[in-house]
């Protein structure tokens, strides 16, 4: 069977696209690589270890919980938490566990949730 479609981007809607692109660019050490439609779309530099991420400027604020989120990995959750908060993100203050997994739920400056899971490597 052939695929229905192929993966192109993860797109994050944002009222302040530059601010959110700067946040995610710093998170992944990936600068803005391309600007489309007079800055309506900002695309972070693509790498082999990172899917293409586009930030799309939209007029409306985020409402409610988004049903899809990013799961990221970090060796040191304390250091990751400090850096995320310093970049303008927020942490809900809880550690979560499932078997051997420990993670924290964060939000970017416009409230998009993501998890950071403690990794061994």
C-alpha positions, 0 to 999 in steps of 0.5 A: 500500500502507498502512503496517502501523503508525506510529512512536510511541516509542523505548523504552529499558529501564533498571533506574534509569529516572530516571538513564537519563531524566536522561542522555538528557534532557541529551543531547537537552536534553529534560526529562521530560514525562510519568510513567506507571504510578507512574514505570515509564515516563518520557517525554521531551518530544517535539519536531519534531526528536526522536522521542518517547523513553520510558524503561521501568523493568525489573528485570533488567540489560542483557545482551549487545549490543542489535541496534538502536542510535541514530546521532546527529550532532555537529559536534565529536566531542571536545566531544561526547565530553567532555559524554557522559562528564561525563553518566555515559556512556562511550566505547570509545576508538576512532574509526571511519571509513567513506569520509568518515564518522567516528564514535565508539561510546558507552554510556549509564550502563547500557550501551546503545550509541549512535554519534555521527557527526561532521557538517559542520553 
